[in-house]
Amino acid sequence: MNIQVLRDTGEMENVRGQAAEALGMLFDGNYEERSQNYYKTESALLDCISDSSAVVRFWCCYGLGNMRSHRAVDQLEAIREQDYGLCPGWWYVSEEAEDALARISGQPESARIPVHLRAN
């Protein structure tokens, strides 16, 4: 169900983003189990990580990081270098990609402060 919502470009971006977040959370800490559902979820997040919406891209990065998706590393590295879209209330897509790469590699994540709370 969440995969259908994520892929539905007629749905609101915040709803699609929540679907991506929820999908990634399904496999949080359970990344060694490579079930058919894991691969379907991973593929959907990988497909949508290049969406036109920064909100959807942000939450796809989050989901793939939570899943510890090694298939996502190349795309996340590219996003980290060039995607400066902003997820309202959070931070830049590039920063979430950086955090996702840290989760995948088992490194500590940055203590991010939402952009609107950062000192100029």
C-alpha positions as CSV (number, residue, x, y, z in Angstrom):
1,M,0.0,0.0,0.0
2,N,2.7,2.5,0.9
3,I,4.6,1.7,-2.3
4,Q,1.5,2.7,-4.3
5,V,1.2,5.9,-2.4
6,L,4.8,6.8,-2.9
7,R,4.6,6.1,-6.6
8,D,1.4,8.1,-7.1
9,T,2.5,11.4,-8.5
10,G,-1.1,12.7,-8.2
11,E,-0.8,12.4,-4.4
12,M,0.4,15.4,-2.3
13,E,4.2,15.5,-1.8
14,N,3.9,15.4,2.0
15,V,1.8,12.2,1.8
16,R,4.3,10.6,-0.6
17,G,7.1,11.7,1.7
18,Q,5.4,10.1,4.7
19,A,5.0,6.9,2.7
20,A,8.8,6.9,1.9
21,E,9.6,7.4,5.5
22,A,7.3,4.6,6.7
23,L,8.7,2.2,4.1
24,G,12.2,2.8,5.3
25,M,11.2,2.4,8.9
26,L,9.8,-1.1,8.1
27,F,13.4,-2.3,7.7
28,D,15.1,-0.2,10.3
29,G,17.6,-2.5,12.1
30,N,16.4,-5.5,10.1
31,Y,18.6,-4.8,7.1
32,E,20.2,-8.3,6.9
33,E,16.9,-9.8,6.0
34,R,16.7,-9.5,2.2
35,S,13.1,-10.6,1.6
36,Q,11.1,-10.0,-1.5
37,N,9.3,-7.1,0.4
38,Y,12.7,-5.6,1.2
39,Y,13.7,-5.6,-2.5
40,K,10.3,-4.2,-3.6
41,T,10.6,-1.4,-1.1
42,E,14.2,-0.6,-1.9
43,S,13.4,-0.5,-5.6
44,A,10.4,1.9,-5.1
45,L,12.6,4.2,-3.0
46,L,15.4,4.1,-5.6
47,D,12.9,4.9,-8.4
48,C,11.5,7.9,-6.5
49,I,14.8,9.3,-5.2
50,S,14.9,11.4,-8.4
51,D,11.4,12.7,-8.0
52,S,10.7,16.4,-8.8
53,S,9.7,17.0,-5.2
54,A,12.5,17.8,-2.7
55,V,10.2,16.4,0.1
56,V,9.9,13.0,-1.7
57,R,13.7,12.9,-2.4
58,F,14.5,13.8,1.2
59,W,12.4,11.0,2.6
60,C,13.6,8.5,0.0
61,C,17.1,9.3,1.2
62,Y,16.0,8.7,4.8
63,G,14.3,5.5,3.9
64,L,17.2,4.1,2.0
65,G,19.6,5.0,4.8
66,N,17.3,3.3,7.4
67,M,17.3,0.2,5.2
68,R,21.1,0.3,5.0
69,S,20.6,0.0,1.2
70,H,24.0,-0.6,-0.4
71,R,22.3,-0.4,-3.9
72,A,21.6,3.3,-3.1
73,V,25.2,4.4,-2.4
74,D,26.0,5.7,-5.9
75,Q,22.8,7.7,-6.1
76,L,23.1,9.0,-2.5
77,E,26.7,10.1,-3.3
78,A,25.5,12.1,-6.3
79,I,22.6,13.6,-4.4
80,R,25.0,14.6,-1.6
81,E,27.1,16.5,-4.1
82,Q,24.4,18.3,-6.1
83,D,20.9,18.3,-4.6
84,Y,20.3,21.5,-2.6
85,G,16.5,21.1,-2.5
86,L,15.1,21.9,0.9
87,C,12.6,19.8,2.9
88,P,10.6,22.3,4.8
89,G,11.0,22.0,8.5
90,W,14.1,19.9,8.1
91,W,17.3,20.4,6.0
92,Y,18.7,20.0,2.6
93,V,18.3,16.8,0.6
94,S,22.1,16.7,0.1
95,E,22.5,16.7,3.9
96,E,19.9,13.9,4.3
97,A,21.8,11.9,1.6
98,E,25.0,12.4,3.7
99,D,23.2,11.1,6.8
100,A,21.9,8.1,4.8
101,L,25.4,7.3,3.6
102,A,26.6,7.4,7.3
103,R,23.9,5.0,8.4
104,I,24.7,2.6,5.5
105,S,28.4,2.6,6.4
106,G,27.7,2.3,10.2
107,Q,29.1,5.8,10.9
108,P,27.5,8.2,13.3
109,E,25.2,10.7,11.8
110,S,25.5,14.5,12.1
111,A,23.5,16.2,14.7
112,R,21.4,18.2,12.2
113,I,19.6,21.4,13.1
114,P,16.7,22.3,10.9
115,V,17.5,25.0,8.4
116,H,15.0,27.5,9.9
117,L,16.6,27.2,13.3
118,R,20.2,27.7,12.1
119,A,22.1,30.9,12.9
120,N,23.0,32.8,9.8
